[in-house]
Amino acid sequence: MSNLVTYEVRGNVALITLNRPDARNAVNDELAADLEACIDRLEADDTVWVGVLTANTEGHKSPVFCAGADLKALSAGGQTLGTKRGGFAGYVYRDRVKPIIAAVDGLATAGGCEIVLASDMVIATSRSSFGLAEVKRNLIAGAGGLFRLPRAIGRAVAMEVILTGDPLSVDRAYALGLVNQVVEPGKQVEAAMVLAEKIALSAPMAVAASRRVILASAYSTDEELIEMTNKEFAPILKSEDTKEGLTAFIEKRAPQWKGR
């Protein structure tokens, strides 16, 4: 790893940080490889159940969570800005089990916004905004933004944001359901960790199964979702953690999850 993304474990939560502040955390091949490696670590560690994804904005006059693609690297040629498994940034199309909360301070634009949209929940500061400005450069949002943003905020507003290229304010993003919580600048990681730790109190098998059905609800029929829910339920009922959860409830104590 080149340390353009850092990884830190805090209890059952992994804190993943985009660490290229001098380039507004723009994505090049090295950052994409590092982020994919961090997701690998998150997914492989049975003691870590939730991730928080944030960015180092040290030295920014106006903070930028992520400016998207490193256009200088792209124009120089020879860079894909992604990985085979994860797509752009090694992240936006990555198949994963564990939920990730994006902790955003400042502008998340273009591919940076698509990284946010590929996350499961969003904590953002009051000075944050979200944009897909590709049309201003005769490009299109090619890393999921064209279909994820309409799912998150509705077709009409997404059409406005995408076709004008103008950023969406954090207040409007919160009102439309893209953002879970708006906090003061500098408080985004703390708030995301609080949410992550609450999720980590829940049974990890049930969290993962519930997440899969929620994500599938965007493109599946009710009949397909009923079938999927039933398939997810069967192994959970037979698991050690279900027995532990029921026993803990009867004994009026906190459950001790094992993830199996």
Secondary structure, 3 states (H helix, E strand, C coil): CCCCEEEEEECCEEEEEECCHHHCCCECHHHHHHHHHHHHHHHHCCCCCEEEEEECCCCCCCCEEECCECHHHHHHCCCCCEECCCEECCCCCCCCCCCEEEEECCEEECHHHHHHHCCCEEEEECCCEEECCHHHHCCCCCCCHHHHHHHHHCHHHHHHHHHHCCCEEHHHHHHHCCCCEEECCCCHHHHHHHHHHHHHCCCHHHHHHHHHHHHHCCCCCHHHHHHHHHHHHHHHHCCHHHHHHHHHHHHCCCCCCCCC
